[in-house]
Every structure is written in structure tokens, then in C-alpha cells.
Amino acid sequence: MGAQFDWKAPHEHDRGRDSLSPYSDATAPGTRCPRPYRVHGSHTCPKEIEPLHKPAAANSGWKWRRSAETPLRERFRARFPETAKVHSLDNTETAKPESLRSLGSAMDKGTGRLLILVTAFLGWFFAGVLMSTSSLSMRSAAIDLLSRTGVINLTRYTELNRVLQERDKKLDSSLANEDFKLLKSWRSTVQAWFAYYQCAFLFGAAAGGFLFGRLGDSIGRSKAMAVSILCYSVFPGAAYFAQTPLQLLVLWFLGALGVGGMWPNGVALVSETWSQLSRPLAAGIIGTSANIGIFALATIATRTHVTPDHWRWTMLVCASAVVLGLFVLAIVPESPRWLEAGALKSAVTQPGISTSEIFQRPFLSITLVGIALATIPMIGGWGSANWMIPWAGEAGESANPPNPYLQAQVGQARALTGIVGSLLGGVLGSVFGRRRAYCLVSLAALFCAQYAFWFTVPTDASFLFWVSALGFFSGIYFGWLPLFLPELFPTRIRSTGAGVSFNFGRIVTAATVFGTGALMSYFGGDYARIGRITSLIYAVGLAAIWFAPDTSRRQLED
């Protein structure tokens, strides 16, 4: 919406004019409009139309001045009284059921904002639980389901693994050449399915960001967020009953759709609700929540084994988010910015939301930069650091004595410092500037990842320290992105733009993970050599950030 004006007419023209409209009786709604008031080539004068430029004094006699006394929202609602009853944080009277009307009327502006922040936090928290499940449970799930379908023999697989580990430690055990080939074949199959599940999650999240991001721009942020949460809770719950690797693959992909949809809608809702000064902290809180979810599941896994015989409980943990989804659908208010943008679109005919718009000028370059900046930390996480967990799992099994909790401890170490990093991400982006903060974080993450993969192994005492350091700097990215990406797009395409930018990177990351699975066979299962290559992605971030616009002093656009 352009600049707002109060119109002052000469006294001889006051009669018959509406106090909120510059139109005389001769230019009433529906009549041919004087040229200064035409919009998109239309010659019809709707009552709500705004002048595009100052009318010529000789033609109309109108004089105007900018009004600083009346807030934009009050002037908007005075011009469009039909929007006054829209459900928002400022007016909670709504068309919701009577049973919820009392709760809505008791919800003041501050309470509504807090409710949005808490539910968005919990929504992304459970998304983090799914991310952790993908790393901690999918290898065990693949072994179990491959055993159920007769592809591998679980008892024999476990025994051959034990004998191989003893041989590697140069104990008095031997493994026949045929048994070694059989075990290598089984291991390759398990690693391949583990990579498939990671790719299914990433592709699903990318598709979900596109679908639910567009849905959020169309039906509202809170409704789309609720549907996203229900999606990523119902399908993992159904995965509890999976009996084949393919069944789990399909259900895990469908659940990941909701994870992808949660991010753009939750971030857009919080960004449009909280003030400019509060947004860096709110962005950090949202970014932190996923790491808290990852840490929570890893902590549970240190006390409850995740094994081929006992992995399905993690699916029930994911399914528990269904309660949150129903609550959001029934209670959480809508973004006032989105509501007013929709009301303006209804009052003044504008073209509908088109996803292709973010891939056209003037948004094309912005979208591509957003995709690049979101892709770099995801490849660093999924294509590099995430392999530390199965690496630690194998090392823990071969340790003397065995340490079945090592992979969970690695997940804990990475997530715990990631919580702190995510919380500080938005604040650091405000203190140092968006671009400088991203550049410094990329440099630090590159150093930590390279050192961990070159000079340590999971059984070293220092390994958890370097994992924690990498988790801290990786976490900063995910507190920075919720602050930066919404600043690139106006309200009407903010959810779509942020969702595509953040989740499109998952497609590239999925291809990287799939390629990493191929590298696994090429390097003979050497996780360290793979990590040394894939973690170089952080070096790309050192250069890519300087192609981004500097939004440090920019407020959200309407």
C-alpha cells in the first residue's frame, strides 16, 4: 500500500464530498475516474481507490498533505470498515465457534503474540525431533526391516560384525573371505537404505516447504502451520507399523512434507507478529527449538537403546505432536499483516499469488541468493556433520568395552551447543550485521569440521569437544536464517519466498547425501574422508554471502 494522505478540499468543493474520499458526486464509485486516480489502467472509480500521484491543481483543485497523526492500521480500517472484525491480535472477535469466542476475547495483543511464539517454538521443536529420529533410528530401522524381508540375516549380521571388529583390533578372531564379502554386501545395503531415508526426508521437506509455504500465503500462516504439524505427526505414527523398507520410506517422505511446511509458516507468523526490535530474539528462539528437539531425543536415546529390535518407540514420540497440531488449528490467531494484505487485495483487485513470481524479476536474484545461503548450512549438517553419528555408532560397537551410547552422546554434544548457537544467531546478525555474521560463522564452521575429520576419531577424548564446537557454529546459521529470509520478501509472498529459499536447499542437500552414499562405497566406508570433502561447503559461504542484499537496517515490507 502506498503513502497515505489526508485530503483537504477548497471550501467551495466541500459540499457533497465524503470525508474519507477525494471524490465528488461526479466521480462516485462506478463512474469514469479522473486520470490521477486510475489503477492498473482501470477507468472505474472504486470508493477505496488511492490516487497514484498528486492531482494537477488546475484540474481538480485538490491539495494534499501527508498525515502523521493517524496510524496506518486505523486509516486502513476507516477506509475498509468490513475488515474491523477480522480475527487478529488486535481484535479477537472472529467467526470462530462460540466455544472459542470467550478465549479469543480474553486474548489481548501481548498474549496473542506470546501464544504464537510458544506454538511456533513447539512446532519447530517437534520438527527437530524428526530430524534427530532420521539420524538416530533409520540405520537400526533399515537393519530390522531388511531382516524381516529376508534381505539380511540379523543374527548372522550381528555375529559377523563382532568378529570383524575383533579382527580389526587384532584379537584372535578370523573371518573367512566369503563371510567378509557377505558382511560387506550387507553393510552396503544397510548404508544405502540409510541414505535413502535421509534423502526421502530432505526431498519431502523441500516439497513441503513449497506446498505449505504457498498454502500459508493463501489460507493463512496459522492454519498452514497447523496442517504441517498434523502431517509430520500422523505419518510417522503410521510408520510405527511399517513392515518393509519401502513402506517406511514412503511414510517418512510424507511426514517430512510437514517438517518443510512448518518452517516458512512458523517463521513468517512470528516475523509478522513481533516488532522490529524483538524479531532478532524471536528468530533466535525459533532457530533454537529444533536443536532442543534434537537434544531431547538424543538424551532419551542415552537411556533407551535405539537398536534393530527397539527403534519403533521413536515413531510414537514423533506422533505425539498431533495434540499440538489440533491446538494450533483451533486456538492460535492469524498474522495481522497477512489479514490486512488479504483485505487490501479484496478491496483493490490485484493479481493472485503466483509461486513463479519469486523466480521472476525483481525477486529472482533475491530468491537464488536465499536458496544458496540456506543450502550451505544444510549440506554442512546433513551431508557432513550428520555422518558423525553413524560413524560414532560403528566406533562405539567396536570399542573395548563396547559403548552403545556413543552415537547418542555425539548427537547430544552437537545439539546442546547448537541450542546456544541458534539462540544467539538472530542477535549476532543484528550486532555484527547480516552479512558479516554469516561470513564469520562460515569460517569458524569450516575450521571445526576440517579439524574433526582430519585429526580425531569418535573414541578420542577430544572428539566430543570438536563436535560441540561445530554444533555451536552450525546452530548460529539456524538462528540467523529466520531473521534474514523473511526480510527479503513482501508480505503477500513472504511465506512462499522464505519456504522455497530454505527448503529448496534440501533438494541439493539430498543429492549430496545420495552422492555421499556412493562415496561411502568408493572410500570403503571411511567416514572421515567423506567429511573432509563435504565440509568444504562452508568455504562457499565465505563468498556467497556478499551477493546478498544488506537488510540490517531494513524493516519488513508490506
Stockholm file with secondary structure:
# STOCKHOLM 1.0

chainA/1-558         MGAQFDWKAPHEHDRGRDSLSPYSDATAPGTRCPRPYRVHGSHTCPKEIEPLHKPAAANSGWKWRRSAETPLRERFRARFPETAKVHSLDNTETAKPESLRSLGSAMDKGTGRLLILVTAFLGWFFAGVLMSTSSLSMRSAAIDLLSRTGVINLTRYTELNRVLQERDKKLDSSLANEDFKLLKSWRSTVQAWFAYYQCAFLFGAAAGGFLFGRLGDSIGRSKAMAVSILCYSVFPGAAYFAQTPLQLLVLWFLGALGVGGMWPNGVALVSETWSQLSRPLAAGIIGTSANIGIFALATIATRTHVTPDHWRWTMLVCASAVVLGLFVLAIVPESPRWLEAGALKSAVTQPGISTSEIFQRPFLSITLVGIALATIPMIGGWGSANWMIPWAGEAGESANPPNPYLQAQVGQARALTGIVGSLLGGVLGSVFGRRRAYCLVSLAALFCAQYAFWFTVPTDASFLFWVSALGFFSGIYFGWLPLFLPELFPTRIRSTGAGVSFNFGRIVTAATVFGTGALMSYFGGDYARIGRITSLIYAVGLAAIWFAPDTSRRQLED
#=GR chainA/1-558 SS CCCCEEEECCGGGCTTCCTTCCCCGGGCTTSBCCGGGCCTTCCBCCTTCCCSSCCCHHHHCCEEEECCSSCHHHHHHHHCGGGTTSCSSSCCCCSSCHHHHHHHHHCCHHHHHHHHHHHHHHHHHHHHHHHHHHHHTHHHHHHHHHHHTTSSCHHHHHHHHHHHHHHHTTCSCCCCHHHHHHHHHHHHHHHHHHHHHHHHHHHHHHHHHHHHHHHHHHHCHHHHHHHHHHHHHHHHHHHTTCCSHHHHHHHHHHHHHHHHHHHHHHHHHHHHHSCTTTHHHHHHHHHHHHHHHHHHHHHHHTTSCCBTTBCTHHHHHHHTTHHHHHHHHHHCCCCHHHHHHHHHHHHSCCCCCCGGGGGSTTTHHHHHHHHHHHHHHHHHHHTTGGGHHHHHHHHHHHSSSCCTTHHHHHHHHHHHHHHHHHHHHHHHHHHHCHHHHHHHHHHHHHHHHHHHHHHCCTTSTTHHHHHHHHHHHHHHHHHHHHHHGGGGSCGGGHHHHHHHHHHHHHHHHHHHHHHHHHHHHHTTTCHHHHHHHHTTHHHHHHHHGGGSCCCTTCCCCC
#=GC SS_cons         CCCCEEEECCGGGCTTCCTTCCCCGGGCTTSBCCGGGCCTTCCBCCTTCCCSSCCCHHHHCCEEEECCSSCHHHHHHHHCGGGTTSCSSSCCCCSSCHHHHHHHHHCCHHHHHHHHHHHHHHHHHHHHHHHHHHHHTHHHHHHHHHHHTTSSCHHHHHHHHHHHHHHHTTCSCCCCHHHHHHHHHHHHHHHHHHHHHHHHHHHHHHHHHHHHHHHHHHHCHHHHHHHHHHHHHHHHHHHTTCCSHHHHHHHHHHHHHHHHHHHHHHHHHHHHHSCTTTHHHHHHHHHHHHHHHHHHHHHHHTTSCCBTTBCTHHHHHHHTTHHHHHHHHHHCCCCHHHHHHHHHHHHSCCCCCCGGGGGSTTTHHHHHHHHHHHHHHHHHHHTTGGGHHHHHHHHHHHSSSCCTTHHHHHHHHHHHHHHHHHHHHHHHHHHHCHHHHHHHHHHHHHHHHHHHHHHCCTTSTTHHHHHHHHHHHHHHHHHHHHHHGGGGSCGGGHHHHHHHHHHHHHHHHHHHHHHHHHHHHHTTTCHHHHHHHHTTHHHHHHHHGGGSCCCTTCCCCC
//
